């Protein structure tokens, strides 16, 4: 498979290593200093572009890739509120393909499934209040993390007593999310159910490195090369 990389920082370089080890070819590497390569024949030849950039550049990168009919796998977060509907329409009506996930870790995919199931169980026990804490490296630009938002949505779908999530917000009906930024932490997400008179139940996903994210992104690219439309981790893994 021919892969283009959009964003060639730490994640891009790790994705490159894993893609090459799995027998794929990197045909284009686009970063901030060579944006003109979006117009190159090499980029247009890619079966899939893997995009890890910033909340402010992701949407434009999708449009540039779509203009060349290149499918995109993206882990960029922070863009969906403003551009989510436009991208969805491009994929459902415009014939384009985007595989998007807030977190490509295979372990996080399993953790997300456990999170939803636990919320469904806890819907029967109103004495438990639920909160979330996410910790990331100091370079992370968005808060809460896209992964935390995805996990929160999984809780809200299954727990009737929570209507929305809120960052550092404590109020009835609100799922409180706290964000911490320290060092080079790849990502820690902890969900806590606390019944003051009974006990506390916690589930945690703690990433050792970015390698798990990079592997998941390559697995998603392999899947995307054979599928079309708006794709997510639930398409890749049937948990």
N, C-alpha and C positions, 0 to 999 in steps of 0.2 A: 504494500500500500504506500502511496505517496502522501506525505504529510507536510503541511506548511505550519510553521510556528509563528504565532503573533504574540509578541512579548518574549524576550530572550533574557530574562533575569534568572533567578535561582530556580524557579519552577520550570521555565522554558528549557534550561540546560538539563535538568533532571528528567524531564519528559523526553528530551532528545536521547539521552542515554538509554532509557528503557525502550523507547521505540526502536532504536537501532538493535538492541539486544533481542528484540522480538522479530527481527528481519525486515523492518520497514525502512523506507528511504525518506530522508528529510530533504525536500526540494527547495524550500525557501525559509529564511529566518528574517522576520520583520520586527524591528524595534523602533524606538523613537527617532533614530538618526537615519533610517532608510525607508521612510514611508512611501517613496516612489515605487518600491518593489511590489506594492499591491497591483501595479499595472504590468508587471512582468509576465512573460510566458511561463516562467518557472512556477510562479504562484498559481496561475490559472490551471496548471497541470495537476495540482494537488487533488487527491480524492477527498481529503478532509483537512481543514485548518484547526489547530488547537490554540485557543486564545485564553491567555491569562494576563490581563492588564489592570486597568483601574476602572472605578465606577464612571469616570468622566469620558473615557475613550472607548469603552466596550461597544456601545451602540454603533458608533461610526465605523468601528472595525467590522461589525457584522454586515453593515450596508456595503462596505467595500468588498468584502468576500462574496456576498450575495450577487453583487454586480458582475462577478466573474463566474457565477454559478458554482461556487465552492461551498461545500457543506462546512458547518462550524460546530466544534465542541468548545464550550466555554465554561470557565469557573469564575469569571468575574462577577462580582456582586455589587449591589448599590444602584443599579440602573433600571430595575424592573418597575419601580413606582412610576417613573416618567415615561418609559418606553416599552413597557411590557406588552401592552395591547397592540402596539404597532408591530412588534416582532412576532407576536402570535399570529397576527393577520397575514404577515409575509409568509409564514410557514404553513398556515392552514388554507390560505387562498392564493398566495403568490408563488407556490411551488418551491419555496426555499426550505432548508433544513437547519435546525439548531438543536443540538443536544446541550441543555443547560443543567448544571447542578451547583448548588452552593457548596457542596463538598463531594469529592470524587472517591473518598476512601471507601473501600469495600467494607471495612469494619463499621464506618459511620452508616452505611446503608443498612446493615444489620441492627445497629443501635437505633436508627430511626424507626425500624419496624417494631423493636421492643418498646420504644417510647410510645408509639401509638397504641400498642396493646395494653401497656400499663395504664395509660390515660383512660382507656375503655373500662378497665377493671376498676379504677379509682372513681369512675363516674357513679358507682354504687355506694361510695363511702365519703359523704360530704364533710366528715370531720377532718379530712386531710386537705391542707392548703398546699398549693404547688408553686414553686419558684424555680428560676433557672439562673445559672451563672456561667459566663463564658470568659475564657482567658486566652489572649493571643499576644503575639510579639508586638513590640512598640511601633513597628512600621505599618501596622494594619490601619487602613484609612477609614473604614466604615464601622459603625457601632449601632446596634448590636451586630454581630457577625451574620452573614447570610445564612450560615448553618443554624445559628440560634433562631433566626426567624423561621426557617423551614421546620425546625423541631417544635417551635411554638405553634405553628399552624397545625402540626400533627396533634398537638394537645387540644387546641381549640376545636378541632373537628370531632373530638371524642369526649370532651369534658364539658358538660352543659353549664357548669357554674362559672366558667371563664368565657368572657365575651370578646376580649381582645388582649393583646400583649402591650406592655408599656416599659420603657427603659427607665430603671430606677423609680418606678411608680408603684406606690402601694395604695390600692383602692379596691373596693369590693368589685368583683367581676373582672379584675385585671390580672393577667399573668405577668408578674414582675420579672424582668430580665436585668441582671447586673453584669456589666462588662469590666474586665480588668485587662490592663496592658502592661506586660513586663518582659524584659529580656528578649529572647528569640523563641519563645514558646510557639510551636506550630499550631496548637489548638487543643483546648480542654473544654468540654461541655458537661456540666453537671445539672441534673434535674432532681429536685428534692420534693418529696411529699412528706409533710410534717403534720402529725396529729399531736398537739401539745400534751394530751393526757395519755397517749398510747405509745407511739414510737415514730421513728423517722425512716423513710425509705429513700435511698439515693441510687441513681444510676449515673455512671460517668464514662465518657469516651475521652481518652487521653492519647493523642497522636505522638508517637516517638519522633517522627520526622516528616518531611514533605514527601518521602518516597511513596507512601501509600496513596497520597493524592495523585501523584504523577502516574503510578501504575493504573489507577482507576480511570484517569483521563485517556490513557492509551487504549484501555479496554473499551471505553465509550467510543473512541474514534473507530475502532475495529467494528463495533456495532453500527455506528452511524453510516459507515461506508456502504452498508447493505440496507439501510432503512431511510425513510423520508419523514418530513414534518417536524413538529415540535416534540422533542424527545426528552425524557428524564431518567433518573436512576431507577424508577419503578418499571420502566420499559426494559432496562438492562438486567435487573435482578427481580425475580418474582418471589419476594419474601411475604 
